[in-house]
Amino acid sequence: MTTLEGVEGYQTNVDMLASRTTLGKFLFQDALINLHTVEGGTTNIKNGVPKIEDLQTRWTLKVTLKVLPWKPTAVFTGVSIYKVE
């Protein structure tokens, strides 16, 4: 399980997986993410203050590890929950 905070933390992780960083260029190729669902994000009014509910996404990530001679492809499925504050 990974916890990322803020746009910068998320962006750094995505850039590495997409081979946009030095480490990512060395390790990975052919990264692909499929976003299956996005739920939540509804705005509610509590005590006169608007509040946005958490967002939940379901996704599949596929990436090839080019650093290994046989270049295996890893496939991960997951759920991400985004807290809106």
C-alpha positions as CSV (number, residue, x, y, z in Angstrom):
1,M,0.0,0.0,0.0
2,T,1.3,3.4,-0.9
3,T,0.2,6.8,0.5
4,L,0.8,9.9,-1.5
5,E,0.1,13.4,-0.4
6,G,-0.4,16.4,-2.6
7,V,-0.2,16.8,-6.3
8,E,3.6,16.8,-6.3
9,G,3.9,13.3,-4.7
10,Y,1.3,11.8,-7.0
11,Q,3.0,13.5,-10.1
12,T,6.4,12.2,-9.1
13,N,5.1,8.6,-8.9
14,V,3.3,8.8,-12.2
15,D,6.4,10.4,-13.9
16,M,8.6,7.5,-12.7
17,L,6.1,4.8,-13.9
18,A,5.7,6.6,-17.3
19,S,9.6,6.7,-17.7
20,R,9.7,10.5,-17.4
21,T,12.4,10.4,-14.6
22,T,15.9,9.0,-14.8
23,L,15.0,6.0,-12.6
24,G,11.8,5.4,-14.6
25,K,13.7,5.5,-17.9
26,F,16.1,2.9,-16.6
27,L,13.5,0.5,-15.1
28,F,10.3,0.7,-17.1
29,Q,8.7,0.8,-20.5
30,D,5.2,0.5,-22.0
31,A,3.4,1.8,-18.9
32,L,-0.4,1.8,-19.2
33,I,-3.1,2.6,-16.7
34,N,-6.8,1.8,-17.3
35,L,-9.2,3.8,-15.1
36,H,-12.3,1.6,-14.7
37,T,-14.5,3.7,-12.4
38,V,-14.6,7.0,-10.5
39,E,-17.1,7.3,-7.7
40,G,-17.9,9.9,-5.0
41,G,-17.1,13.5,-5.2
42,T,-20.6,14.5,-4.3
43,T,-21.0,17.9,-2.6
44,N,-22.9,18.0,0.6
45,I,-23.8,20.9,2.9
46,K,-23.0,20.3,6.5
47,N,-23.7,23.1,9.0
48,G,-23.9,25.5,6.1
49,V,-20.4,24.5,4.8
50,P,-20.0,22.7,1.5
51,K,-18.1,19.4,1.8
52,I,-16.9,17.3,-1.0
53,E,-17.0,13.5,-0.4
54,D,-13.9,11.4,-1.0
55,L,-13.3,10.1,-4.5
56,Q,-12.7,6.4,-5.1
57,T,-11.1,5.1,-8.3
58,R,-10.6,1.5,-9.5
59,W,-7.7,1.0,-11.9
60,T,-5.3,-1.5,-13.6
61,L,-1.6,-0.6,-14.1
62,K,0.6,-2.5,-16.6
63,V,4.3,-1.9,-16.8
64,T,7.2,-3.8,-18.4
65,L,10.5,-4.1,-16.4
66,K,13.1,-3.5,-19.1
67,V,16.0,-3.8,-16.6
68,L,15.6,-7.6,-16.6
69,P,16.8,-9.6,-19.6
70,W,13.4,-11.3,-20.1
71,K,11.5,-8.0,-19.7
72,P,8.5,-9.3,-17.6
73,T,5.3,-7.3,-17.6
74,A,3.7,-6.7,-14.3
75,V,-0.1,-6.0,-13.9
76,F,-1.5,-4.5,-10.8
77,T,-5.2,-3.7,-10.0
78,G,-6.1,-1.4,-7.3
79,V,-8.4,1.1,-5.6
80,S,-7.3,4.7,-4.8
81,I,-9.1,6.9,-2.4
82,Y,-8.6,10.6,-2.7
83,K,-9.4,12.8,0.3
84,V,-10.7,16.2,-0.7
85,E,-9.9,18.8,2.0
